[in-house]
């Protein structure tokens, strides 16, 4: 397994954050308390960016640090980069209620 570091704070989270650059096709382990999830990263993930730790259906909430941060605009596979191209933010918008 790799030594890449990630931030994954809640079992409810659907994404983890890369704490260093993670190359594509790298398997990482994300951990919280007694839970460990093995994720094959499907594309390069830059420092500070999110990747899915589990499959996320189109329209489903995306959860980071135990909080909803947006919704998936397309289906997202485990290991895919999660960013503005596949996530629509819900926070701070006057036209959407979280």
Residue pairs with C-beta under 8 A, 6 or more apart in sequence:
1 27
1 28
1 29
1 38
2 22
2 26
2 27
2 28
2 29
4 18
4 19
4 20
4 22
4 26
4 28
5 18
5 19
5 20
6 16
6 17
6 18
6 19
6 28
6 30
7 16
7 17
7 19
8 16
8 17
8 30
8 31
8 32
8 37
8 53
9 32
9 65
9 66
10 32
10 63
10 65
10 66
11 32
11 33
11 35
12 63
12 66
13 32
13 53
13 63
13 64
13 65
13 66
14 52
14 53
14 54
14 56
14 60
14 61
14 62
14 63
14 64
15 50
15 51
15 52
15 53
15 62
15 63
15 64
15 82
16 30
16 39
16 50
16 51
16 53
17 48
17 49
17 50
17 64
18 45
18 46
18 47
18 48
18 49
18 50
18 51
19 47
19 48
20 47
21 44
21 45
21 46
21 47
22 28
22 41
22 44
22 45
22 51
23 41
23 44
24 41
24 42
24 43
24 44
25 40
25 41
25 42
26 40
26 41
27 38
27 39
27 40
27 41
28 38
28 39
28 41
29 36
29 37
29 38
29 39
30 36
30 37
30 39
30 53
31 37
37 53
37 54
39 51
39 52
39 53
39 78
39 79
40 78
40 79
41 51
41 79
42 77
42 79
42 80
42 81
43 79
43 80
43 81
44 81
45 51
45 81
49 81
49 82
49 83
50 64
50 81
50 82
50 83
51 79
51 80
51 81
51 82
52 76
52 77
52 78
52 79
52 80
52 82
53 78
54 78
55 75
55 76
55 77
55 78
56 62
56 72
56 75
56 76
56 82
57 72
57 75
58 72
58 73
58 74
58 75
59 71
59 72
60 71
60 72
61 68
61 70
61 71
61 90
62 68
62 69
62 70
62 71
62 72
62 76
62 82
62 87
63 69
68 90
68 91
68 98
69 87
69 89
69 90
69 91
70 87
70 88
70 89
70 90
70 91
71 87
71 88
71 90
72 86
72 87
73 86
73 87
73 88
74 86
76 82
76 86
80 86
90 96
90 98
91 98
